[in-house]
Amino acid sequence: MAKLRFNIAISLDGYVAGPDQSEENPIGVGGMQLHEWLFPLAAFNEMHGREGGEVNASTPVVEGWFENLGAIIMGRNMFGPVRGPWGDDPWRGWWGEEPPFHCPVFVLTHHSREPLEMEGGTTFHFVTDGIEAALERATEAAADKDVSLGGASVVRQYLAAGLVDEMELALVPILLGAGERIFDGLGPDLKLEQLWAIEAPGVTHLKYRVVK
């Protein structure tokens, strides 16, 4: 059965991005530390069309992010730093002309925009009528495959709405002290069942099922 799921890197003090996110610091000041375990991996290089890299206990976890994946929903903040109307020369994403997603991506926004077709099978669709509409469109596009979420605010909204089925946390042994959290405002009604835990260099991977 198709699932709504997400994977996200998180610090020991619960932050998934540092403070002061900007074009120069898309994950906030200090936020890049959350992903230092990922960058040396061959699986990460393959996503970006490069060769070489390490293989370790994180490798099957990262490869699993894209297994049975049919569509992605992300927030506008994840798509880029631009706010307000898109303008005459709109932002095209952080990832160049061939983003690493290779499937339809639905961007939640308050400002309408025509779909943006990129190389490698990624097309960005801009959804202005809320998380339920985005999920309906993404589920249809995924054609019985899973839908993944991207971005702290989006994850938090779908968790609050009780729509998430599974989550993977990459727990990184750093303290950011400030920034953006995904679990703020979510109370004790969110029940989780741990499915597995994997220790790897610089990170511990935790997978949970949301009990409904």
C-alpha positions as CSV (number, residue, x, y, z in Angstrom):
1,M,0.0,0.0,0.0
2,A,1.3,3.5,-0.9
3,K,2.6,5.5,2.0
4,L,3.1,9.2,2.9
5,R,6.6,9.4,4.4
6,F,9.6,11.6,5.0
7,N,13.2,11.5,5.9
8,I,15.0,14.4,7.5
9,A,18.3,15.1,9.4
10,I,17.9,16.4,12.9
11,S,20.2,17.6,15.6
12,L,20.3,16.2,19.2
13,D,18.4,19.3,20.3
14,G,15.7,18.8,17.7
15,Y,16.6,21.3,14.9
16,V,16.4,20.4,11.2
17,A,17.8,23.7,10.1
18,G,19.9,26.4,11.7
19,P,18.9,30.1,12.2
20,D,18.9,32.8,9.5
21,Q,18.1,30.8,6.4
22,S,19.0,32.6,3.2
23,E,20.3,32.1,-0.3
24,E,23.8,32.0,1.2
25,N,22.8,29.6,4.0
26,P,19.8,27.6,2.6
27,I,19.8,25.3,5.7
28,G,20.5,28.2,8.1
29,V,23.7,29.1,9.9
30,G,25.4,25.8,11.0
31,G,22.7,23.7,9.3
32,M,25.0,22.1,6.8
33,Q,26.6,20.1,9.6
34,L,23.4,18.1,9.6
35,H,24.3,16.6,6.3
36,E,28.1,16.1,6.6
37,W,27.6,12.3,7.0
38,L,25.8,12.2,3.7
39,F,28.1,14.1,1.3
40,P,30.9,11.5,1.1
41,L,28.6,8.7,0.1
42,A,28.6,7.1,-3.3
43,A,24.8,7.1,-3.1
44,F,24.8,10.9,-2.7
45,N,27.2,11.3,-5.6
46,E,25.1,9.1,-7.8
47,M,22.0,11.3,-7.1
48,H,23.9,14.2,-8.6
49,G,25.4,12.4,-11.6
50,R,28.8,11.9,-10.1
51,E,31.0,8.8,-9.6
52,G,32.9,7.6,-6.6
53,G,32.4,7.9,-2.9
54,E,32.0,5.8,0.2
55,V,29.8,2.9,1.0
56,N,28.9,2.3,4.6
57,A,25.9,1.6,6.9
58,S,24.2,4.7,5.6
59,T,24.2,3.6,2.0
60,P,21.1,1.3,2.1
61,V,19.2,4.0,4.1
62,V,19.9,6.7,1.5
63,E,19.1,4.3,-1.4
64,G,15.8,3.5,0.3
65,W,14.7,7.2,0.1
66,F,14.0,6.7,-3.6
67,E,12.7,3.2,-3.6
68,N,9.0,3.0,-4.6
69,L,8.9,6.8,-4.7
70,G,6.4,8.3,-7.1
71,A,6.1,12.0,-6.1
72,I,7.3,14.6,-3.6
73,I,5.6,17.4,-1.7
74,M,7.8,20.2,-0.5
75,G,7.4,23.7,1.0
76,R,8.3,26.9,-0.8
77,N,11.1,27.5,1.7
78,M,12.7,24.2,0.6
79,F,12.3,25.1,-3.1
80,G,14.0,28.5,-2.6
81,P,14.6,31.7,-0.7
82,V,12.2,33.9,-2.7
83,R,9.1,35.2,-1.0
84,G,6.0,36.9,-2.3
85,P,5.1,36.9,-6.1
86,W,7.4,34.9,-8.3
87,G,8.3,37.9,-10.5
88,D,9.4,38.0,-14.2
89,D,12.5,35.8,-13.8
90,P,11.3,33.3,-11.2
91,W,13.5,31.1,-9.1
92,R,14.2,27.6,-10.6
93,G,15.3,25.8,-7.4
94,W,18.6,25.1,-5.7
95,W,19.5,22.1,-7.8
96,G,20.4,23.3,-11.3
97,E,18.7,22.2,-14.4
98,E,18.6,18.5,-13.4
99,P,17.3,18.2,-9.9
100,P,18.0,14.8,-8.1
101,F,14.3,14.0,-7.7
102,H,13.4,12.4,-11.1
103,C,9.6,12.5,-10.4
104,P,6.8,15.1,-10.0
105,V,7.4,17.6,-7.2
106,F,4.5,19.6,-5.7
107,V,5.5,22.9,-4.1
108,L,3.1,24.4,-1.6
109,T,2.9,28.2,-2.1
110,H,0.4,31.1,-1.9
111,H,1.4,32.4,-5.4
112,S,0.3,30.6,-8.5
113,R,2.8,29.6,-11.2
114,E,2.9,27.4,-14.3
115,P,4.6,24.0,-13.9
116,L,8.4,24.0,-14.3
117,E,9.7,21.1,-16.3
118,M,13.4,20.3,-15.7
119,E,15.8,17.7,-17.0
120,G,15.9,14.2,-15.7
121,G,12.2,13.7,-15.2
122,T,11.5,16.3,-12.5
123,T,8.6,18.7,-13.0
124,F,7.7,21.2,-10.3
125,H,4.0,21.9,-9.8
126,F,3.0,24.8,-7.7
127,V,-0.1,24.2,-5.4
128,T,-1.9,27.1,-3.9
129,D,-5.0,25.4,-2.3
130,G,-3.5,23.6,0.7
131,I,-1.9,20.4,1.9
132,E,-4.9,18.2,1.2
133,A,-5.0,19.3,-2.4
134,A,-1.3,18.8,-2.8
135,L,-1.5,15.3,-1.4
136,E,-4.4,14.4,-3.7
137,R,-2.5,15.6,-6.7
138,A,0.8,13.9,-5.6
139,T,-1.0,10.6,-4.8
140,E,-2.5,10.6,-8.3
141,A,0.8,11.4,-9.9
142,A,2.6,8.7,-7.9
143,A,0.3,6.0,-9.4
144,D,0.3,3.6,-6.4
145,K,3.9,4.5,-5.3
146,D,4.8,6.4,-2.2
147,V,4.7,10.2,-1.7
148,S,7.6,11.8,0.2
149,L,7.6,15.1,2.1
150,G,10.3,17.8,2.1
151,G,10.8,20.8,4.4
152,A,10.2,21.3,8.1
153,S,7.0,23.3,7.9
154,V,5.4,20.9,5.4
155,V,6.3,17.9,7.5
156,R,4.9,19.6,10.6
157,Q,1.6,20.4,8.8
158,Y,1.1,16.8,7.6
159,L,2.0,15.4,11.0
160,A,-0.5,17.7,12.7
161,A,-3.2,16.6,10.2
162,G,-2.5,12.9,11.0
163,L,-1.6,12.1,7.3
164,V,1.9,10.8,7.7
165,D,2.5,7.0,7.7
166,E,6.2,6.6,8.2
167,M,9.2,8.8,9.1
168,E,13.0,8.4,9.1
169,L,15.2,10.6,11.2
170,A,18.9,10.9,10.6
171,L,20.0,11.9,14.2
172,V,23.3,13.8,14.0
173,P,25.4,14.3,17.2
174,I,25.5,18.1,17.1
175,L,23.7,20.9,19.0
176,L,22.5,23.8,16.8
177,G,21.0,25.8,19.7
178,A,18.5,27.6,17.5
179,G,16.7,27.3,14.1
180,E,13.7,25.4,12.9
181,R,12.1,22.3,14.5
182,I,9.6,19.9,13.0
183,F,7.9,18.7,16.2
184,D,7.0,22.0,17.8
185,G,3.3,22.2,18.5
186,L,2.7,18.5,18.1
187,G,1.4,17.0,21.3
188,P,1.1,13.6,22.9
189,D,-1.5,12.4,20.4
190,L,1.3,11.6,18.0
191,K,2.1,8.0,18.7
192,L,5.1,6.3,17.1
193,E,6.3,2.7,16.7
194,Q,10.0,2.2,16.1
195,L,10.8,0.0,13.1
196,W,14.6,0.0,13.2
197,A,17.7,1.9,14.3
198,I,21.0,1.8,12.3
199,E,24.3,3.2,13.6
200,A,26.5,4.7,10.9
201,P,29.5,7.0,10.8
202,G,28.4,10.4,12.0
203,V,24.7,9.6,12.3
204,T,22.1,7.2,13.7
205,H,19.2,6.4,11.5
206,L,15.8,5.9,13.1
207,K,12.6,4.7,11.4
208,Y,9.1,5.0,12.8
209,R,5.6,4.1,11.9
210,V,2.9,6.6,12.9
211,V,0.3,4.7,14.9
212,K,-3.2,5.7,13.8
